[in-house]
């Protein structure tokens, strides 16, 4: 790699990220059913109807996996907790095995010198709450605050940082408008309400943790840079609309107490009555902001109903997800977020990475493309820092090849190759390159 730890300011944190349902093995340890289990069991939703019942079996192999994270030289380990593992019915009596697991996991991180960075929710809603409307039901904010108190009551004292919800766009839009993630809806009214309730739940969760005396609390938002397909006014409008519901909706809600006009054009009739009264709860102060960044989108207008746009294939090199590789977008988001929303708050790149086929050949995975991808995005981070943006850390997605949601086990993002038959772990060339760059012991 061209970059090393010494290229970044003192105290800059490097980490790797995972999520519960994607690696733990949801069939273990008394976890309750989730809407992802039923989504995956419905024909046509997930490649080969694969689910997270076993995944990487991190539930039993977490010590081996954390050894790998430490051996790579990372400072932090960003993990998520499973709502249905802690509260199998979503509310009510906690599952002792679930709380014990996160207790052991936390201690194991600390034993290896890894700072625990928790995300409370990474998409696995308990089925019992999905039956009650899930994210379309306003009560979800209270349910989520209660879950926050239960799980943080057990491990909160040892967390370095906590964020309530990973990638609210995916929880709201991708899952309720595009139908690509659980619960698989294509309904604009459900989408508007889910996206609003996600922010209300975020605010209620932050408030609950503040009341518990916890600190270093933030929000994590996925962003895609919107690029007009041409210089026409229609293309500019399409890109601005995409920017509104993908990127600005959540930051505007939290930092400005309003939603973008470009989104209200479509959502206005469908948001809950009196939604404006919730901004007091939504606009709770944060200690940091996380940006998950992978790609850009090229947008063209169409004559259909709002949002009246199409995503157009772009000309840049692509990852195995068919996502364009565009490090410039990360730089632009870091600059824009600091200048327009967060000011002096620390910003973390909480996810960045790429999928590749990554075949295992003679015990090695020579993933030079991933090394170049990380290097190019670290250059974007370095550029933003040089221009005064308070970027405080970079987390690579992901430590392990894992369950990639509706795409099953085909898309490999990991620094560590996982054989999904034997579950053998094999560090890739990118793992070794990062370890050298971060100064890990040989």
One Martini backbone bead per residue (centre of mass of N, CA, C, O) as a GRO file, in nm:
protein
  442
    1UNK     BB    1   0.099   0.034   0.017
    2UNK     BB    2   0.113   0.382   0.013
    3UNK     BB    3  -0.002   0.379   0.292
    4UNK     BB    4   0.023   0.491   0.636
    5UNK     BB    5  -0.005   0.582   0.954
    6UNK     BB    6   0.197   0.834   0.920
    7UNK     BB    7  -0.012   0.993   0.718
    8UNK     BB    8  -0.160   1.046   0.989
    9UNK     BB    9  -0.279   1.163   1.251
   10UNK     BB   10  -0.264   1.172   1.565
   11UNK     BB   11  -0.520   0.938   1.664
   12UNK     BB   12  -0.591   0.797   1.425
   13UNK     BB   13  -0.839   0.561   1.331
   14UNK     BB   14  -0.839   0.208   1.283
   15UNK     BB   15  -1.081  -0.012   1.123
   16UNK     BB   16  -1.338  -0.262   1.148
   17UNK     BB   17  -1.638  -0.416   1.003
   18UNK     BB   18  -1.957  -0.547   1.118
   19UNK     BB   19  -2.242  -0.782   1.142
   20UNK     BB   20  -2.445  -0.987   1.297
   21UNK     BB   21  -2.617  -1.143   1.073
   22UNK     BB   22  -2.361  -1.181   0.875
   23UNK     BB   23  -2.180  -1.369   1.108
   24UNK     BB   24  -2.288  -1.524   1.367
   25UNK     BB   25  -2.553  -1.695   1.374
   26UNK     BB   26  -2.892  -1.697   1.426
   27UNK     BB   27  -2.929  -2.011   1.526
   28UNK     BB   28  -2.791  -1.913   1.785
   29UNK     BB   29  -2.853  -1.845   2.127
   30UNK     BB   30  -3.178  -1.770   2.123
   31UNK     BB   31  -3.270  -1.635   1.879
   32UNK     BB   32  -3.495  -1.467   1.714
   33UNK     BB   33  -3.695  -1.393   1.476
   34UNK     BB   34  -3.681  -1.235   1.153
   35UNK     BB   35  -3.745  -1.057   0.866
   36UNK     BB   36  -3.507  -1.197   0.718
   37UNK     BB   37  -3.598  -1.489   0.733
   38UNK     BB   38  -3.864  -1.447   0.568
   39UNK     BB   39  -3.746  -1.313   0.321
   40UNK     BB   40  -3.555  -1.556   0.246
   41UNK     BB   41  -3.803  -1.772   0.233
   42UNK     BB   42  -3.885  -1.609  -0.016
   43UNK     BB   43  -3.917  -1.644  -0.328
   44UNK     BB   44  -3.673  -1.422  -0.496
   45UNK     BB   45  -3.510  -1.248  -0.275
   46UNK     BB   46  -3.268  -1.464  -0.250
   47UNK     BB   47  -2.999  -1.614  -0.311
   48UNK     BB   48  -3.086  -1.936  -0.271
   49UNK     BB   49  -3.228  -1.865   0.004
   50UNK     BB   50  -3.030  -1.732   0.186
   51UNK     BB   51  -2.902  -1.712   0.522
   52UNK     BB   52  -2.805  -1.643   0.884
   53UNK     BB   53  -2.792  -1.906   1.061
   54UNK     BB   54  -2.462  -1.934   1.027
   55UNK     BB   55  -2.263  -1.813   0.844
   56UNK     BB   56  -1.954  -1.766   1.030
   57UNK     BB   57  -1.977  -1.846   1.331
   58UNK     BB   58  -1.904  -1.610   1.542
   59UNK     BB   59  -2.036  -1.709   1.803
   60UNK     BB   60  -1.789  -1.933   1.829
   61UNK     BB   61  -1.535  -1.754   1.662
   62UNK     BB   62  -1.459  -1.468   1.785
   63UNK     BB   63  -1.165  -1.500   1.881
   64UNK     BB   64  -1.040  -1.554   1.606
   65UNK     BB   65  -1.143  -1.288   1.475
   66UNK     BB   66  -1.008  -1.091   1.679
   67UNK     BB   67  -0.723  -1.181   1.620
   68UNK     BB   68  -0.727  -1.072   1.332
   69UNK     BB   69  -0.781  -0.775   1.395
   70UNK     BB   70  -0.523  -0.740   1.564
   71UNK     BB   71  -0.313  -0.843   1.347
   72UNK     BB   72  -0.384  -0.592   1.150
   73UNK     BB   73  -0.374  -0.321   1.353
   74UNK     BB   74  -0.625  -0.241   1.482
   75UNK     BB   75  -0.808  -0.022   1.700
   76UNK     BB   76  -1.098  -0.111   1.590
   77UNK     BB   77  -1.438  -0.254   1.648
   78UNK     BB   78  -1.716  -0.280   1.440
   79UNK     BB   79  -2.029  -0.362   1.573
   80UNK     BB   80  -2.333  -0.551   1.617
   81UNK     BB   81  -2.652  -0.577   1.746
   82UNK     BB   82  -2.914  -0.806   1.819
   83UNK     BB   83  -3.233  -0.768   1.889
   84UNK     BB   84  -3.325  -1.080   1.871
   85UNK     BB   85  -3.106  -1.181   2.072
   86UNK     BB   86  -3.196  -1.005   2.320
   87UNK     BB   87  -3.512  -0.977   2.196
   88UNK     BB   88  -3.703  -1.212   2.058
   89UNK     BB   89  -3.982  -1.014   2.074
   90UNK     BB   90  -3.852  -0.706   2.109
   91UNK     BB   91  -3.979  -0.750   2.389
   92UNK     BB   92  -3.927  -0.792   2.725
   93UNK     BB   93  -3.754  -1.070   2.776
   94UNK     BB   94  -3.445  -1.142   2.797
   95UNK     BB   95  -3.164  -1.306   2.657
   96UNK     BB   96  -2.904  -1.432   2.823
   97UNK     BB   97  -2.727  -1.536   2.587
   98UNK     BB   98  -2.707  -1.268   2.437
   99UNK     BB   99  -2.579  -1.093   2.659
  100UNK     BB  100  -2.337  -1.280   2.708
  101UNK     BB  101  -2.211  -1.253   2.432
  102UNK     BB  102  -2.157  -0.941   2.439
  103UNK     BB  103  -1.982  -0.957   2.685
  104UNK     BB  104  -1.758  -1.140   2.571
  105UNK     BB  105  -1.693  -0.970   2.322
  106UNK     BB  106  -1.602  -0.718   2.470
  107UNK     BB  107  -1.373  -0.843   2.637
  108UNK     BB  108  -1.216  -0.951   2.389
  109UNK     BB  109  -1.143  -0.680   2.276
  110UNK     BB  110  -0.994  -0.560   2.521
  111UNK     BB  111  -0.777  -0.787   2.539
  112UNK     BB  112  -0.675  -0.683   2.229
  113UNK     BB  113  -0.698  -0.357   2.207
  114UNK     BB  114  -0.998  -0.304   2.122
  115UNK     BB  115  -1.228  -0.081   2.027
  116UNK     BB  116  -1.562  -0.056   2.104
  117UNK     BB  117  -1.802  -0.028   1.823
  118UNK     BB  118  -2.135   0.034   1.834
  119UNK     BB  119  -2.426  -0.109   1.675
  120UNK     BB  120  -2.760  -0.164   1.736
  121UNK     BB  121  -2.859  -0.154   1.417
  122UNK     BB  122  -2.853  -0.415   1.130
  123UNK     BB  123  -3.171  -0.508   1.007
  124UNK     BB  124  -3.286  -0.720   1.247
  125UNK     BB  125  -3.602  -0.750   1.287
  126UNK     BB  126  -3.828  -0.857   1.481
  127UNK     BB  127  -4.105  -1.030   1.397
  128UNK     BB  128  -4.303  -0.920   1.614
  129UNK     BB  129  -4.266  -0.623   1.501
  130UNK     BB  130  -4.339  -0.665   1.208
  131UNK     BB  131  -4.637  -0.749   1.281
  132UNK     BB  132  -4.666  -0.428   1.396
  133UNK     BB  133  -4.511  -0.262   1.137
  134UNK     BB  134  -4.254  -0.167   1.239
  135UNK     BB  135  -4.128   0.119   1.086
  136UNK     BB  136  -4.440   0.221   1.045
  137UNK     BB  137  -4.444   0.230   1.357
  138UNK     BB  138  -4.412   0.460   1.601
  139UNK     BB  139  -4.344   0.258   1.842
  140UNK     BB  140  -4.049   0.185   1.758
  141UNK     BB  141  -3.903   0.403   1.924
  142UNK     BB  142  -3.964   0.273   2.201
  143UNK     BB  143  -3.856  -0.008   2.152
  144UNK     BB  144  -3.565   0.089   2.090
  145UNK     BB  145  -3.508   0.227   2.359
  146UNK     BB  146  -3.540  -0.027   2.527
  147UNK     BB  147  -3.317  -0.190   2.392
  148UNK     BB  148  -3.091   0.003   2.455
  149UNK     BB  149  -3.107  -0.030   2.767
  150UNK     BB  150  -3.047  -0.330   2.777
  151UNK     BB  151  -2.771  -0.353   2.622
  152UNK     BB  152  -2.625  -0.104   2.762
  153UNK     BB  153  -2.660  -0.212   3.052
  154UNK     BB  154  -2.435  -0.433   2.989
  155UNK     BB  155  -2.199  -0.274   2.775
  156UNK     BB  156  -2.170   0.046   2.790
  157UNK     BB  157  -1.914   0.080   2.988
  158UNK     BB  158  -1.713  -0.039   2.727
  159UNK     BB  159  -1.756   0.173   2.520
  160UNK     BB  160  -1.632   0.391   2.284
  161UNK     BB  161  -1.885   0.363   2.083
  162UNK     BB  162  -2.220   0.480   1.960
  163UNK     BB  163  -2.481   0.365   1.734
  164UNK     BB  164  -2.797   0.301   1.647
  165UNK     BB  165  -2.812   0.319   1.307
  166UNK     BB  166  -2.760   0.157   1.013
  167UNK     BB  167  -2.841   0.294   0.740
  168UNK     BB  168  -3.137   0.443   0.701
  169UNK     BB  169  -3.190   0.410   0.397
  170UNK     BB  170  -3.214   0.101   0.403
  171UNK     BB  171  -3.444   0.081   0.611
  172UNK     BB  172  -3.634   0.258   0.433
  173UNK     BB  173  -3.605   0.262   0.113
  174UNK     BB  174  -3.494  -0.023   0.028
  175UNK     BB  175  -3.735  -0.175   0.204
  176UNK     BB  176  -4.010   0.016   0.109
  177UNK     BB  177  -3.958   0.101  -0.208
  178UNK     BB  178  -3.771  -0.129  -0.354
  179UNK     BB  179  -3.777  -0.427  -0.204
  180UNK     BB  180  -3.466  -0.548  -0.137
  181UNK     BB  181  -3.547  -0.548   0.163
  182UNK     BB  182  -3.647  -0.593   0.456
  183UNK     BB  183  -3.988  -0.637   0.391
  184UNK     BB  184  -4.038  -0.581   0.072
  185UNK     BB  185  -4.145  -0.302  -0.011
  186UNK     BB  186  -4.372  -0.088  -0.242
  187UNK     BB  187  -4.423   0.205  -0.052
  188UNK     BB  188  -4.449   0.537   0.004
  189UNK     BB  189  -4.585   0.552   0.280
  190UNK     BB  190  -4.401   0.355   0.428
  191UNK     BB  191  -4.140   0.509   0.369
  192UNK     BB  192  -4.194   0.779   0.506
  193UNK     BB  193  -4.241   0.655   0.787
  194UNK     BB  194  -3.984   0.496   0.823
  195UNK     BB  195  -3.782   0.733   0.794
  196UNK     BB  196  -3.893   0.891   1.033
  197UNK     BB  197  -3.877   0.664   1.256
  198UNK     BB  198  -3.577   0.624   1.245
  199UNK     BB  199  -3.511   0.908   1.357
  200UNK     BB  200  -3.672   0.883   1.617
  201UNK     BB  201  -3.517   0.637   1.724
  202UNK     BB  202  -3.246   0.767   1.731
  203UNK     BB  203  -3.317   0.991   1.937
  204UNK     BB  204  -3.420   0.803   2.166
  205UNK     BB  205  -3.156   0.648   2.199
  206UNK     BB  206  -2.969   0.878   2.269
  207UNK     BB  207  -3.130   0.970   2.518
  208UNK     BB  208  -3.100   0.707   2.675
  209UNK     BB  209  -2.787   0.716   2.691
  210UNK     BB  210  -2.759   0.985   2.831
  211UNK     BB  211  -2.922   0.893   3.088
  212UNK     BB  212  -2.685   0.666   3.141
  213UNK     BB  213  -2.397   0.825   3.080
  214UNK     BB  214  -2.326   0.817   2.790
  215UNK     BB  215  -2.077   0.841   2.528
  216UNK     BB  216  -1.984   0.875   2.214
  217UNK     BB  217  -2.227   0.965   2.013
  218UNK     BB  218  -2.377   0.859   1.697
  219UNK     BB  219  -2.405   0.866   1.334
  220UNK     BB  220  -2.493   0.650   1.048
  221UNK     BB  221  -2.429   0.721   0.692
  222UNK     BB  222  -2.522   0.661   0.376
  223UNK     BB  223  -2.346   0.744   0.062
  224UNK     BB  224  -2.422   0.887  -0.271
  225UNK     BB  225  -2.304   1.025  -0.545
  226UNK     BB  226  -2.464   1.267  -0.747
  227UNK     BB  227  -2.486   1.234  -1.108
  228UNK     BB  228  -2.541   1.382  -1.384
  229UNK     BB  229  -2.574   1.277  -1.713
  230UNK     BB  230  -2.598   1.591  -1.774
  231UNK     BB  231  -2.664   1.949  -1.845
  232UNK     BB  232  -2.947   1.931  -1.772
  233UNK     BB  233  -3.213   2.021  -1.581
  234UNK     BB  234  -3.328   1.735  -1.539
  235UNK     BB  235  -3.068   1.604  -1.428
  236UNK     BB  236  -3.029   1.795  -1.190
  237UNK     BB  237  -3.298   1.721  -1.054
  238UNK     BB  238  -3.244   1.420  -1.018
  239UNK     BB  239  -2.991   1.451  -0.841
  240UNK     BB  240  -3.127   1.620  -0.616
  241UNK     BB  241  -3.337   1.409  -0.536
  242UNK     BB  242  -3.143   1.184  -0.462
  243UNK     BB  243  -2.990   1.348  -0.253
  244UNK     BB  244  -3.233   1.389  -0.068
  245UNK     BB  245  -3.320   1.075  -0.005
  246UNK     BB  246  -3.026   0.972   0.057
  247UNK     BB  247  -2.852   1.212   0.214
  248UNK     BB  248  -3.025   1.468   0.341
  249UNK     BB  249  -3.264   1.373   0.511
  250UNK     BB  250  -3.102   1.293   0.774
  251UNK     BB  251  -2.929   1.548   0.819
  252UNK     BB  252  -3.159   1.750   0.819
  253UNK     BB  253  -3.315   1.629   1.055
  254UNK     BB  254  -3.079   1.649   1.274
  255UNK     BB  255  -2.944   1.953   1.196
  256UNK     BB  256  -3.236   2.122   1.091
  257UNK     BB  257  -3.536   2.026   1.138
  258UNK     BB  258  -3.575   1.901   0.838
  259UNK     BB  259  -3.685   1.858   0.504
  260UNK     BB  260  -3.647   1.832   0.189
  261UNK     BB  261  -3.821   1.956  -0.073
  262UNK     BB  262  -3.761   1.719  -0.275
  263UNK     BB  263  -3.910   1.514  -0.075
  264UNK     BB  264  -4.183   1.648  -0.006
  265UNK     BB  265  -4.301   1.618  -0.288
  266UNK     BB  266  -4.350   1.301  -0.221
  267UNK     BB  267  -4.405   1.278   0.109
  268UNK     BB  268  -4.615   1.482   0.217
  269UNK     BB  269  -4.889   1.292   0.215
  270UNK     BB  270  -4.730   1.047   0.407
  271UNK     BB  271  -4.673   1.173   0.651
  272UNK     BB  272  -4.720   1.222   0.958
  273UNK     BB  273  -4.903   1.380   1.161
  274UNK     BB  274  -4.693   1.608   1.309
  275UNK     BB  275  -4.387   1.548   1.245
  276UNK     BB  276  -4.251   1.821   1.331
  277UNK     BB  277  -4.264   1.753   1.649
  278UNK     BB  278  -4.004   1.544   1.634
  279UNK     BB  279  -3.740   1.722   1.609
  280UNK     BB  280  -3.660   1.748   1.903
  281UNK     BB  281  -3.581   1.439   1.920
  282UNK     BB  282  -3.392   1.421   1.664
  283UNK     BB  283  -3.198   1.686   1.751
  284UNK     BB  284  -2.974   1.547   1.891
  285UNK     BB  285  -2.678   1.558   2.006
  286UNK     BB  286  -2.358   1.490   1.875
  287UNK     BB  287  -2.013   1.358   1.870
  288UNK     BB  288  -2.054   1.217   1.583
  289UNK     BB  289  -1.988   1.113   1.235
  290UNK     BB  290  -2.088   0.868   0.993
  291UNK     BB  291  -1.948   0.737   0.680
  292UNK     BB  292  -2.082   0.546   0.417
  293UNK     BB  293  -1.868   0.447   0.136
  294UNK     BB  294  -1.871   0.331  -0.230
  295UNK     BB  295  -2.036   0.530  -0.440
  296UNK     BB  296  -2.206   0.623  -0.731
  297UNK     BB  297  -2.463   0.807  -0.923
  298UNK     BB  298  -2.635   0.812  -1.231
  299UNK     BB  299  -2.871   1.063  -1.346
  300UNK     BB  300  -3.206   1.050  -1.487
  301UNK     BB  301  -3.482   1.153  -1.631
  302UNK     BB  302  -3.841   1.110  -1.603
  303UNK     BB  303  -4.211   1.068  -1.652
  304UNK     BB  304  -4.268   0.973  -1.386
  305UNK     BB  305  -4.313   0.942  -1.083
  306UNK     BB  306  -4.212   1.008  -0.803
  307UNK     BB  307  -3.875   1.083  -0.860
  308UNK     BB  308  -3.818   1.091  -1.170
  309UNK     BB  309  -3.590   0.849  -1.214
  310UNK     BB  310  -3.270   0.719  -1.332
  311UNK     BB  311  -3.033   0.478  -1.336
  312UNK     BB  312  -2.708   0.503  -1.482
  313UNK     BB  313  -2.460   0.381  -1.643
  314UNK     BB  314  -2.130   0.406  -1.590
  315UNK     BB  315  -1.772   0.437  -1.696
  316UNK     BB  316  -1.646   0.318  -1.458
  317UNK     BB  317  -1.499   0.123  -1.269
  318UNK     BB  318  -1.590  -0.196  -1.116
  319UNK     BB  319  -1.724  -0.391  -0.901
  320UNK     BB  320  -1.888  -0.688  -0.810
  321UNK     BB  321  -2.149  -0.491  -0.763
  322UNK     BB  322  -2.146  -0.270  -0.996
  323UNK     BB  323  -1.968  -0.041  -0.873
  324UNK     BB  324  -1.837   0.249  -0.884
  325UNK     BB  325  -1.515   0.392  -0.878
  326UNK     BB  326  -1.521   0.695  -0.644
  327UNK     BB  327  -1.328   0.872  -0.439
  328UNK     BB  328  -1.427   1.167  -0.474
  329UNK     BB  329  -1.692   1.130  -0.314
  330UNK     BB  330  -1.568   1.115  -0.035
  331UNK     BB  331  -1.441   1.390  -0.029
  332UNK     BB  332  -1.705   1.551  -0.077
  333UNK     BB  333  -1.856   1.452   0.176
  334UNK     BB  334  -1.663   1.548   0.389
  335UNK     BB  335  -1.680   1.844   0.317
  336UNK     BB  336  -1.991   1.890   0.318
  337UNK     BB  337  -2.058   1.793   0.601
  338UNK     BB  338  -1.885   2.002   0.753
  339UNK     BB  339  -1.993   2.270   0.612
  340UNK     BB  340  -2.329   2.201   0.642
  341UNK     BB  341  -2.344   2.036   0.944
  342UNK     BB  342  -2.086   1.960   1.166
  343UNK     BB  343  -1.817   2.099   1.160
  344UNK     BB  344  -1.619   2.003   1.441
  345UNK     BB  345  -1.702   1.732   1.417
  346UNK     BB  346  -1.630   1.423   1.407
  347UNK     BB  347  -1.527   1.216   1.133
  348UNK     BB  348  -1.621   0.896   1.003
  349UNK     BB  349  -1.524   0.616   0.825
  350UNK     BB  350  -1.738   0.339   0.876
  351UNK     BB  351  -1.739   0.267   0.556
  352UNK     BB  352  -1.515   0.078   0.330
  353UNK     BB  353  -1.529  -0.102   0.014
  354UNK     BB  354  -1.501  -0.428  -0.168
  355UNK     BB  355  -1.605  -0.640  -0.415
  356UNK     BB  356  -1.498  -0.981  -0.494
  357UNK     BB  357  -1.434  -1.297  -0.589
  358UNK     BB  358  -1.190  -1.430  -0.433
  359UNK     BB  359  -1.016  -1.673  -0.492
  360UNK     BB  360  -0.877  -1.966  -0.373
  361UNK     BB  361  -0.511  -2.004  -0.419
  362UNK     BB  362  -0.296  -2.183  -0.265
  363UNK     BB  363  -0.383  -2.019   0.013
  364UNK     BB  364  -0.459  -1.758  -0.161
  365UNK     BB  365  -0.549  -1.389  -0.198
  366UNK     BB  366  -0.494  -1.174  -0.478
  367UNK     BB  367  -0.622  -0.847  -0.388
  368UNK     BB  368  -0.521  -0.578  -0.548
  369UNK     BB  369  -0.779  -0.414  -0.594
  370UNK     BB  370  -0.829  -0.356  -0.292
  371UNK     BB  371  -0.573  -0.206  -0.230
  372UNK     BB  372  -0.627   0.024  -0.431
  373UNK     BB  373  -0.896   0.116  -0.316
  374UNK     BB  374  -0.798   0.196  -0.035
  375UNK     BB  375  -0.579   0.391  -0.119
  376UNK     BB  376  -0.765   0.591  -0.275
  377UNK     BB  377  -0.947   0.656  -0.022
  378UNK     BB  378  -0.721   0.755   0.162
  379UNK     BB  379  -0.651   0.995  -0.018
  380UNK     BB  380  -0.923   1.139   0.026
  381UNK     BB  381  -0.891   1.172   0.329
  382UNK     BB  382  -0.624   1.327   0.329
  383UNK     BB  383  -0.731   1.567   0.169
  384UNK     BB  384  -0.945   1.656   0.373
  385UNK     BB  385  -0.754   1.705   0.609
  386UNK     BB  386  -0.574   1.919   0.462
  387UNK     BB  387  -0.862   2.102   0.447
  388UNK     BB  388  -0.987   2.068   0.764
  389UNK     BB  389  -1.115   1.802   0.809
  390UNK     BB  390  -1.240   1.611   1.097
  391UNK     BB  391  -1.092   1.332   1.050
  392UNK     BB  392  -1.070   1.033   1.280
  393UNK     BB  393  -1.146   0.780   1.079
  394UNK     BB  394  -1.111   0.426   0.947
  395UNK     BB  395  -1.337   0.178   0.809
  396UNK     BB  396  -1.341  -0.150   0.707
  397UNK     BB  397  -1.522  -0.325   0.459
  398UNK     BB  398  -1.442  -0.629   0.586
  399UNK     BB  399  -1.323  -0.871   0.771
  400UNK     BB  400  -1.543  -1.067   0.645
  401UNK     BB  401  -1.681  -1.280   0.478
  402UNK     BB  402  -2.042  -1.274   0.399
  403UNK     BB  403  -2.367  -1.191   0.435
  404UNK     BB  404  -2.523  -1.023   0.145
  405UNK     BB  405  -2.808  -1.061   0.176
  406UNK     BB  406  -2.972  -1.078  -0.123
  407UNK     BB  407  -2.671  -1.198  -0.228
  408UNK     BB  408  -2.558  -1.363  -0.021
  409UNK     BB  409  -2.232  -1.546  -0.068
  410UNK     BB  410  -2.088  -1.403  -0.329
  411UNK     BB  411  -2.005  -1.130  -0.194
  412UNK     BB  412  -1.672  -1.018  -0.130
  413UNK     BB  413  -1.538  -0.796   0.141
  414UNK     BB  414  -1.301  -0.926   0.273
  415UNK     BB  415  -0.987  -0.970   0.432
  416UNK     BB  416  -1.123  -1.252   0.489
  417UNK     BB  417  -1.150  -1.565   0.394
  418UNK     BB  418  -1.449  -1.769   0.350
  419UNK     BB  419  -1.544  -2.096   0.390
  420UNK     BB  420  -1.884  -2.196   0.374
  421UNK     BB  421  -1.826  -2.498   0.449
  422UNK     BB  422  -1.574  -2.489   0.674
  423UNK     BB  423  -1.494  -2.184   0.786
  424UNK     BB  424  -1.235  -2.103   0.684
  425UNK     BB  425  -0.961  -1.884   0.743
  426UNK     BB  426  -0.812  -1.638   0.499
  427UNK     BB  427  -0.589  -1.420   0.449
  428UNK     BB  428  -0.539  -1.164   0.249
  429UNK     BB  429  -0.342  -0.946   0.091
  430UNK     BB  430  -0.484  -0.699   0.224
  431UNK     BB  431  -0.427  -0.775   0.512
  432UNK     BB  432  -0.115  -0.765   0.494
  433UNK     BB  433  -0.095  -0.473   0.390
  434UNK     BB  434  -0.233  -0.340   0.633
  435UNK     BB  435  -0.050  -0.443   0.854
  436UNK     BB  436   0.196  -0.291   0.750
  437UNK     BB  437   0.069  -0.002   0.746
  438UNK     BB  438  -0.009  -0.028   1.073
  439UNK     BB  439   0.229  -0.184   1.234
  440UNK     BB  440   0.220  -0.473   1.266
  441UNK     BB  441   0.329  -0.745   1.380
  442UNK     BB  442   0.500  -1.005   1.212
   0.00000   0.00000   0.00000
